[in-house]
């Protein structure tokens, strides 16, 4: 009996293919290609000037590509039959009239797309600002503006959500809420979430996939686990050279690190047992994983990815 193939993920994905954007002699995005899988949270990372915001704006049709294409569900944003029901975006926390209440801001957007007011009230509850809804948005804190922008992005119940630095201005409780909310949107509602951020530690706790760019070019893409690489263990003993010989005889990869040994190819239990059998007293034994911040810095500070435009004093977001 033939086993049927596993079903492909359903939902709306994002495709960026050979995307390039130049402003005169300045190249903001340079032949960039990547895929964002449906129903997952993907982190879009890069240093200042990497081209993240320019790429998001090209996805939304706000900036015309010099070449290449940025597609949502296989279509350019301009060709989507129902844009607000396909893509929601929160690129900045200033897209509202300061003299209008948060609720009225959303009501105006809703009315322009035939969305009933009850959806506005649902979203104000959902993002946690119902008490401030009747206050003028010009008096909102940055965190409240972020929540209002998120509510606006969700008005049409879109399949895809583009968020640019959504945790800016949020307190620790708000950041934790945002983390859980993005996961809920992807895992429970099947939405595709692409989030640009510089808060690497927070992104690492939130996203499933990562796209890292530098100088508008792809630096690395993969799942969090793929980017971290093989798990390793740090072990400290009085005689690291002697233990290194023992472990290498077992076929393990052993490298000196921080006064101890970084061992790849076995878990802590096996390494501890082998050290004990060889007569080495273990002073420290703990798992090591390449954290996202370390990987990010290694990639973006390497000579090939260092920001080539800084010498001209010009940066792209």
TILOVO-662323 format. One line per field, with one value per residue (C-alpha): x, y, z; chain; residue in three letters; residue number from 0. Coordinates in Angstrom, 1 decimal. Example, Ala and Ser with C-alpha at 12.3 -4.5 7.8 and 13.67 -1.06 7.14 Angstrom:
// residues 2
c1 = [12.3 | 13.7]
c2 = [-4.5 | -1.1]
c3 = [7.8 | 7.1]
chain = [A | A]
resn = [ALA | SER]
resi = [0 | 1]
***
This chain:
// residues 317
c1 = [0.0 | 1.4 | 1.6 | 0.0 | 2.2 | 1.9 | -0.5 | 1.2 | 0.6 | -2.5 | -2.8 | -1.3 | 2.5 | 4.9 | 7.4 | 10.2 | 12.0 | 15.1 | 13.8 | 16.0 | 15.4 | 17.8 | 17.5 | 19.9 | 23.3 | 22.1 | 21.0 | 18.5 | 17.6 | 19.8 | 18.5 | 16.7 | 14.8 | 13.1 | 9.9 | 7.6 | 5.7 | 1.9 | 0.6 | 3.9 | 5.7 | 8.8 | 11.3 | 12.7 | 16.0 | 18.9 | 20.8 | 19.8 | 20.2 | 19.7 | 16.6 | 13.9 | 11.3 | 11.9 | 11.2 | 8.0 | 6.9 | 7.5 | 5.3 | 2.6 | 3.0 | 4.1 | 7.5 | 7.9 | 10.7 | 13.5 | 13.4 | 12.1 | 8.8 | 7.2 | 4.1 | 1.4 | -0.4 | 1.3 | 0.0 | 1.3 | -0.5 | -2.0 | -3.6 | -5.3 | -9.1 | -9.6 | -6.3 | -7.6 | -8.8 | -5.5 | -2.8 | -2.8 | 0.2 | 1.4 | 4.6 | 4.6 | 2.7 | 1.8 | -0.8 | -3.7 | -5.2 | -4.1 | -7.4 | -9.5 | -10.2 | -8.8 | -12.2 | -13.2 | -9.9 | -10.8 | -14.4 | -13.3 | -11.1 | -13.8 | -16.5 | -14.3 | -14.2 | -17.8 | -16.7 | -19.3 | -18.6 | -18.9 | -15.6 | -14.0 | -15.1 | -14.0 | -10.5 | -10.3 | -11.0 | -8.6 | -5.6 | -6.3 | -7.2 | -11.0 | -10.6 | -8.6 | -10.7 | -12.6 | -9.5 | -7.7 | -5.1 | -2.6 | -2.3 | -1.6 | 1.7 | 3.9 | 2.7 | -1.0 | -0.2 | 1.3 | -1.8 | -4.0 | -1.9 | -2.3 | -6.1 | -6.1 | -4.1 | -6.5 | -9.7 | -10.2 | -9.3 | -6.4 | -4.5 | -1.1 | 0.2 | 3.2 | 4.6 | 7.5 | 9.0 | 5.7 | 7.2 | 8.6 | 7.2 | 5.7 | 6.5 | 7.6 | 4.0 | 3.0 | 5.9 | 4.9 | 1.3 | 2.5 | 4.6 | 1.6 | -0.7 | 1.5 | 1.8 | -2.0 | -2.6 | -0.3 | -1.0 | -4.7 | -6.0 | -3.6 | -2.3 | 1.1 | 3.0 | 6.2 | 7.7 | 10.6 | 12.5 | 15.8 | 14.8 | 16.7 | 16.1 | 12.4 | 12.3 | 14.0 | 11.2 | 8.5 | 9.3 | 9.6 | 11.5 | 14.1 | 15.2 | 18.4 | 19.5 | 22.4 | 23.1 | 19.7 | 21.0 | 20.2 | 22.5 | 20.7 | 17.3 | 16.0 | 14.1 | 15.4 | 16.7 | 18.5 | 20.2 | 21.3 | 23.1 | 23.9 | 23.5 | 26.7 | 27.8 | 30.3 | 32.3 | 34.9 | 37.5 | 40.9 | 42.6 | 40.8 | 43.5 | 43.4 | 39.6 | 39.7 | 41.9 | 39.4 | 36.4 | 38.1 | 39.0 | 35.2 | 34.8 | 33.4 | 34.2 | 36.0 | 37.0 | 38.4 | 35.9 | 35.9 | 38.3 | 36.5 | 35.6 | 32.8 | 31.8 | 29.5 | 28.1 | 26.9 | 24.6 | 25.6 | 24.9 | 27.2 | 30.0 | 29.7 | 29.8 | 32.8 | 34.6 | 33.9 | 35.1 | 38.4 | 38.9 | 38.1 | 36.1 | 33.5 | 33.3 | 30.7 | 28.5 | 25.8 | 24.1 | 25.1 | 23.0 | 23.9 | 21.6 | 20.1 | 22.0 | 25.3 | 24.5 | 23.1 | 26.3 | 28.5 | 26.6 | 26.1 | 29.5 | 31.4 | 33.4 | 31.1 | 27.9 | 29.2 | 27.0 | 28.7 | 26.5 | 27.7 | 30.8 | 28.5 | 26.5 | 23.3 | 21.2 | 18.0 | 15.6]
c2 = [0.0 | 3.4 | 6.0 | 9.2 | 12.3 | 14.6 | 17.6 | 20.9 | 23.7 | 25.6 | 29.3 | 32.4 | 32.7 | 35.4 | 35.2 | 37.7 | 37.0 | 38.8 | 42.0 | 45.1 | 48.7 | 51.5 | 55.2 | 56.9 | 55.4 | 53.9 | 50.3 | 49.6 | 46.1 | 44.0 | 40.9 | 39.6 | 36.3 | 34.4 | 32.6 | 33.0 | 29.8 | 30.1 | 29.8 | 30.5 | 33.4 | 34.5 | 37.0 | 39.5 | 40.6 | 42.9 | 45.9 | 49.4 | 50.1 | 46.5 | 47.2 | 45.6 | 48.4 | 49.0 | 45.4 | 45.5 | 48.6 | 46.9 | 44.0 | 46.5 | 48.4 | 51.5 | 51.5 | 50.3 | 47.7 | 48.5 | 44.9 | 41.6 | 41.0 | 40.8 | 38.6 | 37.7 | 34.5 | 34.6 | 38.1 | 41.6 | 43.7 | 45.9 | 42.8 | 41.4 | 41.4 | 42.1 | 43.7 | 44.4 | 40.8 | 39.4 | 41.6 | 43.7 | 45.9 | 47.9 | 49.6 | 52.6 | 53.9 | 57.3 | 56.6 | 58.3 | 61.7 | 62.9 | 64.7 | 61.6 | 59.0 | 55.5 | 54.1 | 56.7 | 56.1 | 52.4 | 53.2 | 55.4 | 52.7 | 50.1 | 52.2 | 52.7 | 48.9 | 48.1 | 46.6 | 46.9 | 48.8 | 45.7 | 44.5 | 47.7 | 47.0 | 43.4 | 44.5 | 47.1 | 44.4 | 42.0 | 44.3 | 45.5 | 49.2 | 49.4 | 51.9 | 54.3 | 53.9 | 57.2 | 59.2 | 61.2 | 59.1 | 62.0 | 61.5 | 57.7 | 56.3 | 54.5 | 51.2 | 52.1 | 53.4 | 50.0 | 48.3 | 50.7 | 50.0 | 46.3 | 46.6 | 48.6 | 45.9 | 43.2 | 45.0 | 42.9 | 39.6 | 39.3 | 36.0 | 37.8 | 40.2 | 42.4 | 44.0 | 46.4 | 46.6 | 45.8 | 45.6 | 49.2 | 51.1 | 48.1 | 47.3 | 43.8 | 42.7 | 44.1 | 42.4 | 39.1 | 39.7 | 40.5 | 37.4 | 35.2 | 37.1 | 36.5 | 32.8 | 32.6 | 34.3 | 31.8 | 28.6 | 29.0 | 31.1 | 30.0 | 33.5 | 34.2 | 36.6 | 38.4 | 40.5 | 42.9 | 43.5 | 44.4 | 42.8 | 39.6 | 37.9 | 38.6 | 37.4 | 34.2 | 33.4 | 34.2 | 33.2 | 29.8 | 30.8 | 33.6 | 35.6 | 37.7 | 40.3 | 42.7 | 45.3 | 44.4 | 40.9 | 37.5 | 36.6 | 33.5 | 31.9 | 28.9 | 27.7 | 28.7 | 25.2 | 25.1 | 28.4 | 27.3 | 24.3 | 21.1 | 21.2 | 21.3 | 20.9 | 22.9 | 20.9 | 22.2 | 19.9 | 20.4 | 18.8 | 19.9 | 18.7 | 15.2 | 15.0 | 16.4 | 13.4 | 11.0 | 12.5 | 12.8 | 9.1 | 8.5 | 10.4 | 13.6 | 17.1 | 19.0 | 22.6 | 24.9 | 27.5 | 30.0 | 28.0 | 24.7 | 22.4 | 22.7 | 19.2 | 18.4 | 14.9 | 13.8 | 14.9 | 16.0 | 12.6 | 10.7 | 13.3 | 13.3 | 9.5 | 9.4 | 12.0 | 10.1 | 6.8 | 8.5 | 9.9 | 13.5 | 15.4 | 17.6 | 21.2 | 22.3 | 20.6 | 22.5 | 22.5 | 25.2 | 26.5 | 29.2 | 32.1 | 34.2 | 37.4 | 35.7 | 34.3 | 37.7 | 39.5 | 36.9 | 37.3 | 41.0 | 42.1 | 39.8 | 41.7 | 40.5 | 41.7 | 44.9 | 47.8 | 49.1 | 52.3 | 53.7 | 55.2 | 57.5 | 58.4 | 57.0 | 54.3 | 52.6 | 51.2]
c3 = [0.0 | -1.0 | 1.7 | 0.4 | 0.5 | 3.4 | 2.8 | 2.0 | 4.5 | 3.7 | 3.9 | 2.3 | 2.0 | 0.9 | -1.9 | -2.5 | -5.8 | -7.0 | -5.3 | -5.9 | -5.0 | -5.8 | -4.9 | -7.3 | -6.5 | -3.2 | -3.2 | -0.4 | -1.4 | -3.6 | -5.5 | -2.4 | -2.5 | 0.3 | 1.2 | 4.2 | 5.0 | 5.7 | 9.3 | 10.9 | 12.6 | 10.7 | 12.1 | 9.6 | 11.0 | 10.0 | 11.3 | 10.7 | 7.0 | 6.0 | 3.9 | 6.1 | 6.0 | 2.3 | 1.6 | 3.6 | 1.8 | -1.6 | -0.4 | 0.3 | -3.0 | -1.3 | -3.0 | -6.6 | -7.0 | -9.4 | -10.4 | -9.1 | -7.3 | -3.9 | -3.8 | -1.3 | -2.1 | -5.5 | -6.4 | -6.2 | -3.6 | -6.3 | -7.9 | -4.7 | -5.1 | -1.4 | 0.0 | 3.5 | 3.9 | 2.6 | 4.2 | 7.3 | 8.2 | 11.1 | 9.8 | 12.1 | 15.2 | 13.7 | 11.0 | 12.7 | 13.3 | 16.8 | 17.4 | 16.7 | 19.3 | 18.9 | 18.3 | 15.7 | 13.9 | 13.5 | 12.7 | 9.8 | 8.4 | 8.9 | 7.2 | 4.1 | 3.7 | 4.7 | 8.1 | 10.9 | 14.1 | 16.2 | 14.6 | 15.9 | 19.5 | 19.3 | 18.3 | 20.9 | 23.5 | 21.8 | 21.8 | 25.3 | 25.0 | 25.4 | 28.3 | 26.2 | 23.0 | 23.5 | 24.3 | 21.6 | 19.9 | 20.0 | 23.8 | 23.6 | 24.8 | 22.3 | 23.6 | 23.2 | 19.6 | 18.8 | 20.0 | 18.0 | 14.9 | 15.4 | 15.7 | 12.5 | 10.8 | 11.9 | 10.9 | 7.7 | 9.4 | 7.0 | 6.2 | 6.3 | 8.9 | 8.4 | 11.6 | 11.8 | 15.3 | 17.1 | 20.6 | 20.5 | 23.4 | 25.1 | 28.8 | 29.7 | 30.3 | 26.9 | 25.2 | 26.7 | 25.5 | 22.0 | 21.9 | 22.8 | 20.5 | 17.4 | 18.2 | 18.6 | 15.3 | 13.5 | 15.4 | 16.2 | 13.4 | 10.6 | 9.8 | 8.3 | 10.4 | 9.2 | 12.0 | 11.7 | 14.9 | 16.5 | 19.9 | 19.2 | 22.5 | 22.2 | 18.6 | 19.6 | 22.0 | 19.5 | 15.9 | 14.3 | 11.2 | 10.6 | 7.6 | 8.3 | 5.7 | 5.5 | 2.9 | 1.4 | 0.7 | 2.1 | 4.9 | 6.3 | 6.3 | 8.2 | 11.2 | 14.6 | 15.3 | 11.9 | 12.5 | 16.0 | 14.6 | 16.4 | 20.2 | 22.1 | 25.8 | 27.8 | 30.2 | 32.7 | 34.4 | 36.0 | 33.1 | 29.9 | 27.6 | 29.1 | 28.8 | 25.3 | 24.3 | 25.9 | 24.1 | 20.8 | 21.0 | 21.2 | 17.9 | 19.5 | 18.2 | 21.0 | 20.9 | 23.7 | 24.8 | 27.7 | 29.8 | 29.2 | 26.3 | 23.8 | 22.9 | 20.0 | 19.2 | 22.6 | 25.4 | 28.9 | 30.5 | 28.1 | 28.5 | 32.3 | 32.4 | 30.1 | 32.2 | 35.4 | 34.0 | 32.9 | 36.4 | 35.7 | 38.3 | 36.5 | 37.7 | 35.2 | 32.6 | 30.8 | 27.3 | 24.8 | 21.9 | 19.5 | 20.5 | 17.8 | 18.9 | 18.6 | 15.2 | 14.1 | 15.1 | 13.4 | 10.2 | 10.1 | 11.3 | 8.9 | 6.2 | 3.4 | 5.2 | 6.9 | 5.9 | 2.8 | 2.7 | 6.1 | 4.4 | 2.5 | 5.6 | 4.1 | 5.6 | 4.6 | 7.2]
chain = [A | A | A | A | A | A | A | A | A | A | A | A | A | A | A | A | A | A | A | A | A | A | A | A | A | A | A | A | A | A | A | A | A | A | A | A | A | A | A | A | A | A | A | A | A | A | A | A | A | A | A | A | A | A | A | A | A | A | A | A | A | A | A | A | A | A | A | A | A | A | A | A | A | A | A | A | A | A | A | A | A | A | A | A | A | A | A | A | A | A | A | A | A | A | A | A | A | A | A | A | A | A | A | A | A | A | A | A | A | A | A | A | A | A | A | A | A | A | A | A | A | A | A | A | A | A | A | A | A | A | A | A | A | A | A | A | A | A | A | A | A | A | A | A | A | A | A | A | A | A | A | A | A | A | A | A | A | A | A | A | A | A | A | A | A | A | A | A | A | A | A | A | A | A | A | A | A | A | A | A | A | A | A | A | A | A | A | A | A | A | A | A | A | A | A | A | A | A | A | A | A | A | A | A | A | A | A | A | A | A | A | A | A | A | A | A | A | A | A | A | A | A | A | A | A | A | A | A | A | A | A | A | A | A | A | A | A | A | A | A | A | A | A | A | A | A | A | A | A | A | A | A | A | A | A | A | A | A | A | A | A | A | A | A | A | A | A | A | A | A | A | A | A | A | A | A | A | A | A | A | A | A | A | A | A | A | A | A | A | A | A | A | A | A | A | A | A | A | A | A | A | A | A | A | A | A | A | A | A | A | A | A | A | A | A | A | A]
resn = [UNK | UNK | UNK | UNK | UNK | UNK | UNK | UNK | UNK | UNK | UNK | UNK | UNK | UNK | UNK | UNK | UNK | UNK | UNK | UNK | UNK | UNK | UNK | UNK | UNK | UNK | UNK | UNK | UNK | UNK | UNK | UNK | UNK | UNK | UNK | UNK | UNK | UNK | UNK | UNK | UNK | UNK | UNK | UNK | UNK | UNK | UNK | UNK | UNK | UNK | UNK | UNK | UNK | UNK | UNK | UNK | UNK | UNK | UNK | UNK | UNK | UNK | UNK | UNK | UNK | UNK | UNK | UNK | UNK | UNK | UNK | UNK | UNK | UNK | UNK | UNK | UNK | UNK | UNK | UNK | UNK | UNK | UNK | UNK | UNK | UNK | UNK | UNK | UNK | UNK | UNK | UNK | UNK | UNK | UNK | UNK | UNK | UNK | UNK | UNK | UNK | UNK | UNK | UNK | UNK | UNK | UNK | UNK | UNK | UNK | UNK | UNK | UNK | UNK | UNK | UNK | UNK | UNK | UNK | UNK | UNK | UNK | UNK | UNK | UNK | UNK | UNK | UNK | UNK | UNK | UNK | UNK | UNK | UNK | UNK | UNK | UNK | UNK | UNK | UNK | UNK | UNK | UNK | UNK | UNK | UNK | UNK | UNK | UNK | UNK | UNK | UNK | UNK | UNK | UNK | UNK | UNK | UNK | UNK | UNK | UNK | UNK | UNK | UNK | UNK | UNK | UNK | UNK | UNK | UNK | UNK | UNK | UNK | UNK | UNK | UNK | UNK | UNK | UNK | UNK | UNK | UNK | UNK | UNK | UNK | UNK | UNK | UNK | UNK | UNK | UNK | UNK | UNK | UNK | UNK | UNK | UNK | UNK | UNK | UNK | UNK | UNK | UNK | UNK | UNK | UNK | UNK | UNK | UNK | UNK | UNK | UNK | UNK | UNK | UNK | UNK | UNK | UNK | UNK | UNK | UNK | UNK | UNK | UNK | UNK | UNK | UNK | UNK | UNK | UNK | UNK | UNK | UNK | UNK | UNK | UNK | UNK | UNK | UNK | UNK | UNK | UNK | UNK | UNK | UNK | UNK | UNK | UNK | UNK | UNK | UNK | UNK | UNK | UNK | UNK | UNK | UNK | UNK | UNK | UNK | UNK | UNK | UNK | UNK | UNK | UNK | UNK | UNK | UNK | UNK | UNK | UNK | UNK | UNK | UNK | UNK | UNK | UNK | UNK | UNK | UNK | UNK | UNK | UNK | UNK | UNK | UNK | UNK | UNK | UNK | UNK | UNK | UNK | UNK | UNK | UNK | UNK | UNK | UNK | UNK | UNK | UNK | UNK | UNK | UNK | UNK | UNK | UNK | UNK | UNK | UNK | UNK | UNK | UNK | UNK | UNK | UNK]
resi = [0 | 1 | 2 | 3 | 4 | 5 | 6 | 7 | 8 | 9 | 10 | 11 | 12 | 13 | 14 | 15 | 16 | 17 | 18 | 19 | 20 | 21 | 22 | 23 | 24 | 25 | 26 | 27 | 28 | 29 | 30 | 31 | 32 | 33 | 34 | 35 | 36 | 37 | 38 | 39 | 40 | 41 | 42 | 43 | 44 | 45 | 46 | 47 | 48 | 49 | 50 | 51 | 52 | 53 | 54 | 55 | 56 | 57 | 58 | 59 | 60 | 61 | 62 | 63 | 64 | 65 | 66 | 67 | 68 | 69 | 70 | 71 | 72 | 73 | 74 | 75 | 76 | 77 | 78 | 79 | 80 | 81 | 82 | 83 | 84 | 85 | 86 | 87 | 88 | 89 | 90 | 91 | 92 | 93 | 94 | 95 | 96 | 97 | 98 | 99 | 100 | 101 | 102 | 103 | 104 | 105 | 106 | 107 | 108 | 109 | 110 | 111 | 112 | 113 | 114 | 115 | 116 | 117 | 118 | 119 | 120 | 121 | 122 | 123 | 124 | 125 | 126 | 127 | 128 | 129 | 130 | 131 | 132 | 133 | 134 | 135 | 136 | 137 | 138 | 139 | 140 | 141 | 142 | 143 | 144 | 145 | 146 | 147 | 148 | 149 | 150 | 151 | 152 | 153 | 154 | 155 | 156 | 157 | 158 | 159 | 160 | 161 | 162 | 163 | 164 | 165 | 166 | 167 | 168 | 169 | 170 | 171 | 172 | 173 | 174 | 175 | 176 | 177 | 178 | 179 | 180 | 181 | 182 | 183 | 184 | 185 | 186 | 187 | 188 | 189 | 190 | 191 | 192 | 193 | 194 | 195 | 196 | 197 | 198 | 199 | 200 | 201 | 202 | 203 | 204 | 205 | 206 | 207 | 208 | 209 | 210 | 211 | 212 | 213 | 214 | 215 | 216 | 217 | 218 | 219 | 220 | 221 | 222 | 223 | 224 | 225 | 226 | 227 | 228 | 229 | 230 | 231 | 232 | 233 | 234 | 235 | 236 | 237 | 238 | 239 | 240 | 241 | 242 | 243 | 244 | 245 | 246 | 247 | 248 | 249 | 250 | 251 | 252 | 253 | 254 | 255 | 256 | 257 | 258 | 259 | 260 | 261 | 262 | 263 | 264 | 265 | 266 | 267 | 268 | 269 | 270 | 271 | 272 | 273 | 274 | 275 | 276 | 277 | 278 | 279 | 280 | 281 | 282 | 283 | 284 | 285 | 286 | 287 | 288 | 289 | 290 | 291 | 292 | 293 | 294 | 295 | 296 | 297 | 298 | 299 | 300 | 301 | 302 | 303 | 304 | 305 | 306 | 307 | 308 | 309 | 310 | 311 | 312 | 313 | 314 | 315 | 316]
***
